[in-house]
Amino acid sequence: MGGVHSTGRGQVGRASAGSATGSDGPNATVFSACSSPTVQPKPVGPQPPPPPLASDLVRYSLDVLTTERGLVRGVWAKFEPVEWLEDIPALHGVDVDGPGILRRLLIGVLGLSKVARDRADLVDFTPRELGEGSFATVWQLEEWPHVVVKVLDKPAREVFEVAAARNACEAWRRGLGPRVYGTGWLRQEKGAQRRFMVIVSEALLPLDLTTSESACPVLTVAREISQWAFHNDLTLVNVMSRQSCTGGPREPVVIDYDLANEWRLKLAVTTTFIEFDFRPLFDSRPPALSSSLLPLWREYCDLVLLTCSVDGSHILYRPTLARLVDLFEELQEQVLEPLFTTDLFASNESKTLVPFEVCVRAPGIDAVTINLGDLTGNAFAHGVGTWAQYPSVIRSNGVYWPE
């Protein structure tokens, strides 16, 4: 990413772009099922896509809206695929194919629905905005609710938008994220001059958690992501679900891989992010040790982020904290202590700032930030009675300590 500046040690920079019950102790056995370091089998779900067809790139190269009536005539917008993985499925009994569904979605994204109805006789669709994040908005059609488009319409560098689209495709290839049909550039030529990166994917369902055991699959997915990258935005709102192909319970699906990175921890701040590169730390270790520790460190960082998006009564918190205790023990000697108790890889000042201090994103947590190296502070901020029993290598700046 552009705009990264280096310090003497490591690299820090800014770039555009229901409650659980059980013991309060750090090794509570009620949560041990979620704490095993062995990756559990992934629930059966949609399989990653077959090799894409060249013909799909042609079919999905669209003149989004063309009008022949009114003062402004011609092509209003175009869609140019960058990567197309598979055809958008049509709905049974509806005479609109995949490109037709995408065309209607993109008309809605651009706010041209009235123009399409009045001048192009397209009257069979109702777009709606599902949500908005730091970098993008998500849209869906009421008539074709099985597809959504994510539009990166916030100010950001093009290199970030391209990387976000590439990450979404790679996550789906690895069976981690939502099914991605394709990505491409949406360019408006009339009414405004705008260009957005678009990610077209399956629509998902809300996360369904009822017991502490149902939280375990979420932790399994986090562990699987860590084999590839830091997710860097693993928060409760970014965990959804899909119906299992076997008819069993819904399986969790982590979305929004915009900030995913193999080596860098990134924290989104409005439409920018702050990052830290851990490559120097892991390059200083023997290759075999580094390859075993790096996935554990990615998982640890992402799970700390997850705890900052739920309060202490949430059904995800205690299983996640228990897993963090296990990871802390495995990482303490080779990663946590060198990183937080020496100045070999990060300056003493940077370790007390974002992104090491993770921003709290949920009410009911007694903190504004919680440090990655401070499970004591994490437990205290979440109201765990035996918080002093949890390990720590640094004291959080943003925890409301009882002093």
C-alpha positions as CSV (number, residue, x, y, z in Angstrom):
1,M,0.0,0.0,0.0
2,G,1.2,3.5,-0.7
3,G,1.9,6.0,2.1
4,V,3.7,3.6,4.4
5,H,6.5,5.1,6.4
6,S,9.1,3.1,8.3
7,T,10.4,3.4,11.9
8,G,13.8,2.1,13.0
9,R,12.2,-1.2,14.1
10,G,9.3,-2.8,12.2
11,Q,7.1,-0.7,9.9
12,V,4.2,1.4,11.0
13,G,2.2,3.5,8.6
14,R,-1.1,5.1,7.6
15,A,-2.5,4.5,4.1
16,S,-5.6,5.3,2.2
17,A,-7.7,3.3,1.0
18,G,-27.4,-14.5,24.8
19,S,-24.8,-15.0,27.6
20,A,-22.5,-17.9,28.3
21,T,-22.2,-19.4,31.8
22,G,-19.3,-21.2,33.5
23,S,-16.2,-20.6,35.5
24,D,-14.4,-17.2,35.3
25,G,-11.0,-18.9,35.3
26,P,-8.7,-18.6,32.3
27,N,-8.7,-22.4,31.8
28,A,-12.5,-23.0,32.3
29,T,-13.2,-26.5,31.0
30,V,-16.7,-25.6,29.9
31,F,-15.1,-23.9,26.9
32,S,-12.4,-26.5,26.2
33,A,-14.2,-27.8,23.1
34,C,-13.4,-24.5,21.4
35,S,-9.8,-24.3,22.6
36,S,-8.2,-27.2,20.9
37,P,-5.3,-26.1,18.6
38,T,-6.3,-28.8,16.1
39,V,-8.4,-27.3,13.2
40,Q,-11.8,-29.0,13.2
41,P,-13.3,-30.3,10.0
42,K,-15.1,-27.6,8.0
43,P,-18.8,-28.0,7.7
44,V,-20.1,-29.1,4.4
45,G,-21.0,-26.1,2.2
46,P,-20.7,-24.7,-1.3
47,Q,-17.5,-25.9,-3.0
48,P,-15.0,-23.4,-4.5
49,P,-15.6,-22.6,-8.1
50,P,-14.4,-24.4,-11.2
51,P,-12.0,-22.6,-13.5
52,P,-13.8,-19.6,-15.0
53,L,-14.9,-19.5,-18.6
54,A,-13.6,-16.9,-21.0
55,S,-17.2,-16.6,-22.3
56,D,-18.4,-15.3,-19.0
57,L,-16.0,-12.3,-19.2
58,V,-17.7,-11.4,-22.5
59,R,-21.3,-12.0,-21.2
60,Y,-20.7,-9.9,-18.1
61,S,-19.1,-7.0,-20.0
62,L,-22.2,-4.8,-19.9
63,D,-23.7,-1.6,-21.1
64,V,-25.5,-1.2,-17.9
65,L,-28.1,1.3,-19.1
66,T,-28.9,2.6,-22.6
67,T,-31.6,5.1,-23.4
68,E,-33.1,6.2,-26.7
69,R,-35.6,8.7,-25.3
70,G,-35.3,12.0,-23.5
71,L,-32.7,14.7,-23.8
72,V,-29.8,12.5,-22.7
73,R,-29.4,9.4,-24.8
74,G,-26.9,6.6,-25.2
75,V,-24.9,4.5,-22.8
76,W,-25.1,5.8,-19.2
77,A,-22.8,3.3,-17.6
78,K,-20.6,0.3,-18.4
79,F,-19.4,-2.7,-16.3
80,E,-16.0,-4.1,-17.2
81,P,-15.2,-7.5,-15.4
82,V,-11.8,-7.8,-13.9
83,E,-12.2,-11.4,-12.7
84,W,-15.3,-13.6,-13.3
85,L,-15.5,-16.9,-11.5
86,E,-18.9,-18.3,-12.3
87,D,-22.3,-17.4,-13.7
88,I,-24.9,-15.7,-11.5
89,P,-27.7,-18.2,-11.0
90,A,-31.1,-17.2,-12.4
91,L,-34.3,-17.9,-10.4
92,H,-36.6,-20.6,-11.6
93,G,-39.6,-19.3,-13.5
94,V,-38.1,-15.8,-14.0
95,D,-37.0,-14.8,-17.5
96,V,-33.9,-12.8,-16.4
97,D,-30.4,-14.3,-16.7
98,G,-27.3,-13.5,-14.6
99,P,-26.2,-10.5,-16.7
100,G,-29.8,-9.1,-16.5
101,I,-29.8,-9.4,-12.7
102,L,-26.4,-7.7,-12.5
103,R,-27.5,-4.9,-14.8
104,R,-30.5,-4.1,-12.6
105,L,-28.4,-4.2,-9.5
106,L,-25.9,-1.7,-10.9
107,I,-28.7,0.6,-12.1
108,G,-29.9,0.7,-8.5
109,V,-26.3,1.3,-7.2
110,L,-26.0,4.4,-9.5
111,G,-29.4,5.8,-8.5
112,L,-30.7,5.5,-12.1
113,S,-33.8,3.4,-11.4
114,K,-36.2,6.2,-12.4
115,V,-34.3,6.8,-15.6
116,A,-34.4,3.1,-16.4
117,R,-38.2,2.9,-15.8
118,D,-39.0,6.1,-17.7
119,R,-36.7,5.8,-20.7
120,A,-35.7,2.1,-21.0
121,D,-38.9,0.4,-19.8
122,L,-37.1,-1.5,-17.0
123,V,-39.8,-1.7,-14.4
124,D,-39.4,-5.1,-12.7
125,F,-36.8,-4.4,-10.0
126,T,-36.6,-2.8,-6.6
127,P,-33.0,-2.0,-5.3
128,R,-32.3,-1.6,-1.7
129,E,-29.2,-0.7,0.3
130,L,-28.4,-3.4,2.9
131,G,-25.6,-1.7,4.7
132,E,-22.6,0.7,4.7
133,G,-19.1,0.3,6.0
134,S,-15.8,2.3,6.0
135,F,-15.0,1.5,2.4
136,A,-18.2,0.3,0.7
137,T,-22.0,-0.1,0.5
138,V,-23.9,-3.3,-0.2
139,W,-26.9,-3.6,-2.4
140,Q,-29.6,-6.2,-3.2
141,L,-32.7,-6.5,-5.3
142,E,-36.0,-7.5,-3.6
143,E,-36.9,-9.6,-6.7
144,W,-33.5,-11.4,-6.8
145,P,-32.4,-11.6,-3.1
146,H,-29.9,-14.3,-3.6
147,V,-27.3,-11.9,-5.0
148,V,-25.6,-8.8,-3.5
149,V,-23.1,-6.3,-4.9
150,K,-20.5,-4.6,-2.7
151,V,-19.5,-1.3,-4.2
152,L,-16.3,0.3,-3.0
153,D,-17.6,3.8,-3.3
154,K,-15.7,5.6,-0.6
155,P,-12.5,7.6,-1.3
156,A,-9.6,5.1,-1.4
157,R,-6.5,4.4,-3.5
158,E,-7.1,2.2,-6.6
159,V,-4.5,-0.2,-5.4
160,F,-6.6,-0.8,-2.3
161,E,-9.8,-1.4,-4.3
162,V,-8.0,-3.9,-6.6
163,A,-6.5,-5.7,-3.6
164,A,-10.0,-5.9,-1.9
165,A,-11.5,-7.5,-4.9
166,R,-8.6,-9.9,-5.3
167,N,-8.9,-10.8,-1.6
168,A,-12.6,-11.6,-1.9
169,C,-11.9,-13.9,-4.9
170,E,-9.0,-15.6,-3.1
171,A,-11.1,-16.1,0.1
172,W,-13.8,-17.9,-1.9
173,R,-11.3,-20.0,-3.8
174,R,-10.0,-21.2,-0.4
175,G,-13.6,-21.9,0.8
176,L,-13.5,-19.2,3.4
177,G,-15.7,-16.3,2.4
178,P,-19.0,-15.9,0.6
179,R,-19.4,-17.3,-2.9
180,V,-18.0,-14.7,-5.3
181,Y,-19.4,-14.6,-8.8
182,G,-17.0,-12.0,-10.1
183,T,-15.5,-8.5,-9.7
184,G,-15.2,-5.5,-12.0
185,W,-15.2,-1.8,-12.6
186,L,-18.5,0.1,-12.8
187,R,-18.0,3.3,-14.8
188,Q,-20.8,5.9,-15.1
189,E,-20.5,8.1,-18.2
190,K,-23.7,10.2,-18.1
191,G,-25.2,12.2,-15.3
192,A,-21.8,11.9,-13.5
193,Q,-18.3,10.7,-14.1
194,R,-17.6,8.0,-11.5
195,R,-15.8,4.7,-11.3
196,F,-16.2,2.0,-8.6
197,M,-14.9,-1.4,-7.9
198,V,-17.7,-3.9,-7.6
199,I,-17.7,-7.4,-5.9
200,V,-20.7,-9.6,-6.8
201,S,-21.4,-12.4,-4.4
202,E,-24.0,-14.6,-2.8
203,A,-26.4,-13.2,-0.2
204,L,-26.0,-14.6,3.3
205,L,-28.1,-15.0,6.4
206,P,-27.6,-13.5,9.9
207,L,-25.4,-15.4,12.3
208,D,-27.4,-17.8,14.5
209,L,-25.8,-18.4,17.9
210,T,-27.8,-20.1,20.6
211,T,-25.2,-22.0,22.8
212,S,-21.6,-21.7,23.7
213,E,-21.0,-24.8,21.5
214,S,-22.5,-23.0,18.5
215,A,-19.7,-20.5,18.9
216,C,-17.0,-23.2,18.1
217,P,-17.6,-23.2,14.3
218,V,-16.9,-19.4,14.3
219,L,-13.5,-20.0,16.0
220,T,-12.8,-22.8,13.5
221,V,-13.4,-20.4,10.6
222,A,-11.0,-17.9,12.2
223,R,-8.4,-20.6,12.5
224,E,-8.8,-21.5,8.9
225,I,-8.4,-17.9,7.8
226,S,-5.2,-17.6,9.8
227,Q,-3.6,-20.3,7.6
228,W,-3.7,-17.7,4.8
229,A,-3.7,-14.1,6.2
230,F,-4.7,-11.7,9.0
231,H,-8.3,-10.9,8.3
232,N,-7.9,-7.6,10.1
233,D,-11.7,-6.9,10.4
234,L,-13.0,-10.0,12.2
235,T,-15.8,-8.3,14.1
236,L,-19.3,-9.6,15.0
237,V,-21.0,-7.8,12.1
238,N,-18.7,-9.5,9.7
239,V,-19.7,-13.0,10.7
240,M,-22.8,-14.2,8.9
241,S,-24.1,-17.7,7.9
242,R,-25.3,-19.8,5.1
243,Q,-27.6,-22.9,5.1
244,S,-25.7,-26.1,5.1
245,C,-26.0,-28.2,1.9
246,T,-26.7,-31.2,4.1
247,G,-29.7,-29.5,5.8
248,G,-27.9,-29.3,9.1
249,P,-27.3,-26.1,11.2
250,R,-26.2,-23.0,9.4
251,E,-22.5,-22.7,9.0
252,P,-20.7,-19.4,9.8
253,V,-19.2,-17.4,7.0
254,V,-16.7,-14.5,7.6
255,I,-17.2,-11.6,5.1
256,D,-15.2,-8.4,4.2
257,Y,-11.7,-9.4,3.3
258,D,-10.8,-5.9,2.2
259,L,-7.9,-5.5,4.7
260,A,-6.7,-9.1,4.6
261,N,-2.9,-9.4,4.4
262,E,-0.3,-12.1,4.8
263,W,2.1,-10.1,7.0
264,R,0.4,-6.9,8.1
265,L,-1.9,-6.1,10.9
266,K,-4.3,-3.3,9.8
267,L,-6.9,-1.3,11.6
268,A,-9.5,0.6,9.7
269,V,-10.0,4.2,10.8
270,T,-12.9,5.8,8.8
271,T,-11.7,5.5,5.2
272,T,-8.0,5.0,6.0
273,F,-6.2,2.4,8.0
274,I,-3.1,2.1,10.2
275,E,-0.9,-0.9,9.8
276,F,2.2,-2.7,11.2
277,D,4.4,-5.2,9.3
278,F,5.4,-8.3,11.3
279,R,7.7,-9.6,8.6
280,P,10.9,-8.6,10.4
281,L,9.8,-10.4,13.6
282,F,9.1,-13.7,11.8
283,D,12.1,-13.4,9.4
284,S,14.3,-13.4,12.5
285,R,13.0,-16.9,13.4
286,P,14.1,-20.2,11.8
287,P,11.8,-20.9,8.8
288,A,10.1,-23.9,10.3
289,L,9.4,-22.1,13.5
290,S,8.2,-19.0,11.7
291,S,5.8,-21.0,9.5
292,S,4.2,-22.6,12.6
293,L,4.0,-19.4,14.7
294,L,2.7,-17.0,12.0
295,P,-0.8,-18.6,11.6
296,L,-1.1,-18.7,15.4
297,W,-0.3,-15.0,15.6
298,R,-2.7,-14.1,12.9
299,E,-5.5,-16.0,14.7
300,Y,-4.6,-14.4,18.0
301,C,-4.7,-10.9,16.6
302,D,-8.0,-11.5,14.8
303,L,-9.6,-13.0,17.9
304,V,-8.6,-10.0,20.0
305,L,-10.4,-7.9,17.4
306,L,-13.4,-10.1,17.7
307,T,-13.5,-9.7,21.5
308,C,-13.6,-5.9,21.0
309,S,-16.8,-6.2,19.1
310,V,-18.8,-8.2,21.7
311,D,-19.5,-7.5,25.4
312,G,-18.7,-9.9,28.2
313,S,-22.2,-11.5,28.2
314,H,-22.2,-12.4,24.5
315,I,-22.1,-16.1,23.7
316,L,-19.0,-15.7,21.7
317,Y,-16.8,-14.0,24.3
318,R,-15.9,-16.8,26.8
319,P,-15.0,-19.4,24.1
320,T,-12.9,-16.8,22.3
321,L,-11.1,-15.7,25.5
322,A,-10.4,-19.3,26.3
323,R,-8.8,-19.8,22.9
324,L,-6.8,-16.6,23.3
325,V,-5.4,-18.0,26.6
326,D,-4.2,-21.1,24.7
327,L,-2.7,-19.0,21.9
328,F,-1.0,-16.7,24.4
329,E,0.8,-19.6,26.0
330,E,2.0,-20.9,22.6
331,L,3.1,-17.4,21.4
332,Q,4.5,-15.9,24.7
333,E,8.2,-16.9,24.4
334,Q,8.8,-16.4,20.6
335,V,6.4,-13.6,19.7
336,L,4.7,-11.8,22.5
337,E,7.6,-11.2,24.8
338,P,10.1,-10.2,22.0
339,L,7.5,-7.9,20.6
340,F,6.2,-6.2,23.7
341,T,9.1,-6.4,26.2
342,T,11.9,-5.4,23.9
343,D,12.4,-2.6,21.4
344,L,13.9,-5.0,18.7
345,F,10.8,-5.0,16.5
346,A,8.7,-2.1,17.5
347,S,9.4,1.2,19.4
348,N,8.1,1.4,22.9
349,E,5.7,4.2,21.9
350,S,4.2,2.4,19.0
351,K,3.3,-0.6,21.2
352,T,0.9,1.7,23.2
353,L,-0.9,3.0,20.1
354,V,-3.2,1.8,17.3
355,P,-3.0,-0.9,15.8
356,F,-1.5,-2.6,18.9
357,E,-4.3,-0.9,20.9
358,V,-7.4,-2.3,19.3
359,C,-10.5,0.0,19.2
360,V,-13.6,-1.2,21.1
361,R,-16.6,-1.4,18.9
362,A,-19.4,-2.6,21.2
363,P,-21.1,-0.9,24.2
364,G,-20.8,-2.5,27.6
365,I,-17.0,-2.9,27.5
366,D,-15.1,-0.8,30.1
367,A,-12.5,0.4,27.6
368,V,-12.0,2.5,24.5
369,T,-9.0,0.4,23.4
370,I,-7.5,-3.0,24.5
371,N,-3.9,-3.9,23.8
372,L,-3.1,-7.1,21.9
373,G,-0.7,-8.2,24.6
374,D,-3.1,-7.7,27.5
375,L,-5.6,-10.5,28.2
376,T,-5.8,-9.2,31.8
377,G,-7.2,-6.0,30.6
378,N,-9.4,-7.7,28.0
379,A,-11.0,-9.9,30.8
380,F,-11.4,-6.9,33.1
381,A,-13.0,-4.7,30.5
382,H,-15.5,-7.5,29.7
383,G,-16.5,-7.9,33.4
384,V,-14.8,-11.3,34.1
385,G,-14.6,-11.6,37.8
386,T,-11.2,-13.4,37.9
387,W,-9.6,-11.0,35.4
388,A,-6.3,-10.8,37.4
389,Q,-5.7,-14.5,36.6
390,Y,-5.3,-13.9,32.8
391,P,-1.9,-13.4,31.3
392,S,-0.4,-10.1,30.0
393,V,2.8,-8.7,28.7
394,I,1.7,-5.0,28.6
395,R,-0.9,-2.8,30.2
396,S,-3.7,-1.5,28.0
397,N,-3.8,2.3,27.7
398,G,-7.6,2.4,27.0
399,V,-9.0,0.2,29.7
400,Y,-10.9,1.9,32.5
401,W,-8.8,0.3,35.3
402,P,-10.1,0.4,38.9
403,E,-7.8,3.1,40.1
